[in-house]
């Protein structure tokens, strides 16, 4: 893929964000055929998202942390995207209907890094990664796409579109990681007061810290790394669930509290 094709794909995805109109997919000459091409488009797209939103990247998201989701997307591993500040919110936020093409909700644990994980020290193991974490958060990720068919666009086009990163809603933040058994922690999703999904932290590669470890090493393999202060949302404890404009969603993390988001009609 030529650099001009990469730039054209990124601009097309950015234009869909500006205009609020989804596209059927990227044209053949700009459609990624490999994982490397998908991330090259994503890398070109991020500065356009920053310019559009007036914000900067503050961390990363991991997605497709369940094997069945990877299979449906035609992938063999999880993927990563970038979090950009204006799309991060506090619990209780109301998001206008026009701010999302799709509203696919995922209940997730996230981590705030206290120390950097640079490429020079990779590969990292879960214990080393855990030692670099400063705190963890409860959260809801709102997965959104610039493609009319959503996930049907396939894994490579999803990755190109910043891996479906939409909005992210933060709940409570905790400094002590030992208060949670990340290998077995139940999380429920409620929509309009009714439980629609019952999940568990084990759905995230067996432990959300494993997902964080994968992401740190994947970044390092590609010349990047995690910085102190970065937020990483690790992947969904629940099955992705679509909601409508006008709905109110709550992620119930038990004694850790609840995270809520309203979608204005």
ABEGO torsion letter per residue (X at the ends): XBAAAAAAAAAAAAAAAAAGBBBAEBBAAABBABAAAAAAAAAAAAAAAAAAAGBBBAEBBBBGABAAAAAAAGBABBBBBBBBAAABBBBGBBBBAAABABBBBBBBBBBBBABBBBAAAOBBBAAAAAAABABBBBBBBBBBBABAAEAAAEAAAAAAAGGGBBBBBBBBBBABAAABBAABBBBBBBBGGBBABBBBAAABGGBAAAAAAAAAAAAAAAGBEBBBGBBBBAEBABBBBBBBBGBBBBBBAEAAEBBBBBBBX
